[in-house]
Structure formats: C-alpha cells, structure tokens
Amino acid sequence: MAGVLKPSDVPNPGGPRHPGGPRHSGGPLNPAVVLTGMKLAVLRRSMSGPRAASLIAGGVGGVLTAVGTALLGLVDFPAPESGVGTIALVLLVWTVGWALGPTLTGGDPTLRLSYFTLVPQRPRRLALGLLAASFVGITPLVGLIAFSVLIVFGAGLGLLPALVSVPATLLQLLLVVVLAKLSLQCLGSVARTRLGWELSALLVGLVCGFLNTGWFGLAFFFELLGGHWAPVIGTVVRALPSGWSVVAVDAARRSDWALAGACLGGLLALCALLFAAWTALLSRQLARGTADGGRTAARRGAARRSARLRAVTDSPAGAVLGKELRLWARDPRRARFLRIALWSGLFTGLLPMLGGFSTVLPWSGVVLALYAGALGSSLYGLDAGALWLTLVAPGAERIDVRARQWAWLLVVGPAALLLTVAVTLAVPNGWAWPWLLATLPAVLGAGAGLTPLTSLLGPAPFPDLPGGNPLDGFSDESGDQARMQSLAVLLLQLAAALPAAGVVLAGTLLHNAPLRWAGTAVGLGTGLLYAGWLGRAARHRLETRGPELLDVMRKGVRRGTEPAPARSPEEQEQQDLLDGLSRRRTALAGLLVTVGMLSVAPQGGVALAMSLLPPANRSWFLALYLPPEWQVPVAAGFVLLGTVCLFVVYRLIRAKHATARE
C-alpha cells in the first residue's frame, strides 16, 4: 500500500512501484482514486457468507425506509410551511442516525484507519481519499435516496425550487457523511476512557431500546408535534443545520435568494469545518500509532477491584474465575458490552412509558440478560490467541468453560435481578412477577451455556489494536460473524424461555395460581439444564477441536483466500453459474431473514402478547388494527410466516453447503 499511496514530495515519484500496486506512467496516484478502487474491489469480493447476508438484509431495510422518506415529498401538505417543518424533522432523524450509526457498525468495514498508520501520506490527502471512498457502498446510496425527498418536494413547488433542491440534496449527503466520520473518530477517542465507555454504551443502548420499543412512544411525539409546542419545534428543526437544505428549497419558492444562498453556503461551510476537525483528529490518531491508547484510564481502581476478588478460592477454577471477573471489569470491550446490555434493557422499558404503556417496564432485567448473552456470544474470541494457555494445560478445558460460565452469571445475574426488582417495585405490576421469575432464570441459564458454546462453534476473534479505535472491533469479518452469532443467541435465549412461559400462560388462562407460580420452578430447572448441557457441549468442542480453534483465533476469520484450482473452460462456466446461483441465494436469504425476523418478533410475538393485554396504542402492529376476534389468528399467522421464511433460509444454506461439497 505504501508503494501506491506515494506523496508528491518523495524522490523519484515515477520510479518502481510495489509489485502488487497498479502501474502508471505519470506522477503519484490520487488517494481518492486508489482508495475508491480498493473499496470497490473489497466489496465486490466480499459478497459471500455472513457479510453478504448482513449487507443484503441491511440494504433491503435501508432502501425501503429511504424510499418511504422520499415519497414523503409527494404528500399534499395544507401549506408549504408545514411541509418544510415535517421534512426538516425527518432530515433531523436521518442526520442523528448517521451520527450514531458508527457506534453500532464501527464505521467503514473495509478501510480502517489502522491500515494507513505507516503510509507516507499527508493527513489531509489521506482524509480526502477516505472521504471520497465513503461515498461508495450501500449506505451512501440509501442516504441519497432518502435525501431525494428534497428533490420530490422541490419539484412540487416549481422549477426554481427543483433546481435548488439538487445541490441541497448533495450538500445534505455530504454533511451526514462527514458527520459520521467525525463522530466515529470522536467516540473512538472518548471510548478509551471510563467516561467514554459509559457515553458510547449509552448511545448504543438508546438506539437498541428505540428499535425494540420506541414505537410505543410515537404517540407522545405525535402529540408533542401537533400540540401547542408544534410552532416552537418547527422553528427549532428549521434552525438546525439538518433543516437548512429544505429551508433553502422553500426560500427559492418565495424568491428569497439571500436566504437560499445563506443556507446552502452555510451547509458548505459547516461541511468544511467538520472535515477540518476530522482531519485534525485523524492526524493525532496517525501520530499516536500503536501507543498506549489510553489503557491507563482502564486500570484505575484496579487495586480496589482486586481486593474484592480475594474471596475467590486459590484453585485452578478460582484462578480462571478471578481472571474472568477482572476482565469483565477492566477490558474496555467487555465493559462496554455490559453497559450496552444495561442501557438497552433500561431504555427498552422506559421508552414505552412516554406513550403511557408501562407493561414493558418490568421486562427490563430480562432484556438486559438477553443482550448480555447476545453480546457475549464471542466470549472466547474476546481473548483470541490466549486460548493456547488453556490448551497447553492438561485437563483445563472443563475448568475453563465452567469458570467462564460462573463469571458470566456472577456479572450478569445480579444486575438483571436487581434491575427487575427495582423497576417492578417502582411501577407496581403484580401480574408480572410469575412471568419474570419464570423467564429470567431460563434466560440466564441459556445465556451462560450459549456464550461459550457459540464462541467455539463459530470462532470470531476480535483483533487487538493498541492505540486504535476501540469501536473498530466490529468492522472486520470476525465482527460480521459475531453479529450473526449475537442474533442467533438472542433468538435461542428467547426460545429457551418458552417452556417456563408456557406454564405461566397455562396457569393464567386456567386461572390456576399454583400452576402459574409453578413456572418459576420450571424456569429454574430449565435454566440449570441449559447451563449444564450447553457447557458440556462447549467443553467437548474445546477438547476435540482445540488446535483448529487456536489457529482461527490467531489468524482470524478468512474466507476465499485459497487459490482457485485450474479449470477447463467448461468447468469454469459451471463454476461461474454456481457462483451466480450462490449470490442469488444469498440475496434471497437476506430478504427472507429480514421478513422472517419482522414477522416472528414484532408483527407476530409482540402483537400476540399485546392482543392478550390491550395496549394503550396500536403503533405499527398490523394485527391490532383488525377486529378483536381476528387479532390473535393474524398475529399467529405472522409467526407462522416468519417461521417458514427462516426455515427456507435454513434450507438455502444447506443447499449451498451441499453444492460446495460437490
């Protein structure tokens, strides 16, 4: 790479290049061209496996949302001013989403900053190249489609507003792209401190909580926007930079060219200012290289925590248990995962209360346990190559697995139980106790068993990048696999709670109190069974596949790196046909996963529960808009539809593996 990105002041710029770099007869290549080509090549060769599924699923959902946003410009508003306020509010939501998005995805998964620490390139030129490459991919396309609402809205106002809407759309896209870069760099710098752990985890927890139950509070926001606060909110969203583009379009309608020029010029100046700030942070990051990376802050208070762990027994199991407990307290990535789970559970319960719906609040502790298990699905991958310490000690596999299970339970269990008791006592819901006492032990037991097992079935090591951005752990192939495993663990934990929840449901429908409370014993028993059985399976996996797992932990997840064998033209044509079929299957699988998840979880399971307990609002659940006698059958139909979609995905994966073996 250093041979490709050669600065202009390096002697002999037209001299020999790196053997792997492109050949050219002129001066040094433009970093924007090189990095854009690199990203296109990486994206073109990465459309397979979990990465393709995640890209396709996210792309389908993003495009549908963006198209819905663009169609908002066709709405016949009572007055242009109300349309300006509405579109400005929607643009604000998109801008905030772009700013917070890097906290979930870790930024650009192909061009990480750590790749360029040794490249002899000026920070400003490198920043321009990275910015240009940021416009390649699915996410910028989704943003462009969403911001085309300005063009649709401007076309309805006349020719001049339509012309102004074109640069306004492009500037709006430039604003959010630069803002996403800056927010990722800022959060990466802050995330090295203990305050940064809390801040970044709070932002991710807020996003997760809103995605889980945020729709319950939509009625509150609609009332807020339609009440006496509406004029104030309309003025605020217009004054914010995210609304300047639509204000410029409306100013063109009124021939107020001074305001239109000021808005467009202000957007351009703001983009330049954000780019300068991002370049300054990027320069500091490149200069720091592989320095300490702020780990000293993570070690503050270590003496106090060590004193609390002296009660751990002096034995092999106690050694592993003490090590794991210290890691959950000191390791920035693990600590951030725990805080994300805590804030996700808390916001999942609190956001519905904005709409007057308190039924979800008691489940905050259960949601905490669910997210703690999902985020811990790559438990062994968090240690990566340190697995060899376990493999070289005879008979240490059983001790290591069990100690990790106990550490996870000791960290997550008390927090989930305390949060459950606190929120249930704060908002009395006597009906919830049998449900909570039945499902929480089952979820905790399943999480304790699934966290080591899934991390050994599909090892996804997270790279150790000293001095790098802590959020970059999500942005490689291991991160893609870890996200898929997190989703699988989340669903399996929910399924593990079904037997205990079924007993409580039977007692509720039969008005039998002893049967309802018997669900607690069922939940506790199944939780112990899950922890023991799944832990034994994890130990067996570690004992039988230890060397292979260590190889993956040390080298990372690699797909498609083996050289292709020589083929005849007929064999190559058949292979191309199979590759095309595989890509189509992958696209279909991504679409089916999206439909299946939406059908099983919100439109099916949640709507079914809300039909049994009449909600304060119907939100976006289709079944709740039907007559009462049709709500339960339609919700159950959605569950069946989602199950069929997920089963078809399973069959597609099996067929793909069978084709690969042939």
Secondary structure, 3 states (H helix, E strand, C coil): CCCCCCCCCCCCCCCCCCCCCCCCCCCCCCHHHHHHHHHHHHHHHCCCHHHHHHHHHHHHHHHHHHHHHHHHHHCCCCCHHHHHHHHHHHHHHHHHHHHHHHHHHCCCCCCCHHHHCCCCCCHHHHHHHHHHHCCCCHHHHHHHHHHCHHHHHHHHHCHHHHHHHHHHHHHHHHHHHHHHHHHHHHHHHHCCCHHHHHHHHHHHHHHHHHHHHHHHHHHHHHHHHHCCCHHHHHHHHHHCHHHHHHHHHHHHHCCCHHHHHHHHHHHHHHHHHHHHHHHHHHHHHHHHCCCCCCHHHHCCCHHHHHHHHHHCCCCHHHHHHHHHHHHHHHCHHHHHHHHHHHHHHHHHHHHHHHHCCCCCHHHHHHHHHHHHHHHCCCCHHHCHHHHHHHHCCCCHHHHHHHHHHHHHHHHHHHHHHHHHHHHHHHCCCCCHHHHHHHHHHHHHHHHHHHHHHHHHHCCCCCCCCCCCCHHHHHCCHHHHHHHHHHHHHHHHHHHHCHHHHHHHHHHHHCCCHHHHHHHHHHHHHHHHHHHHHHHHHHHHHHHHCHHHHHHHHHHCCCCCCCCCCCCCHHHHHHHHHHHHHHHHHHHHHHHHHHHHHHHHHHHHHHHHHHHHCCCCCCCCCHHHHCCHHHHHHHHHHHHHHHHHHHHHHHHHHHHHHHHHHC
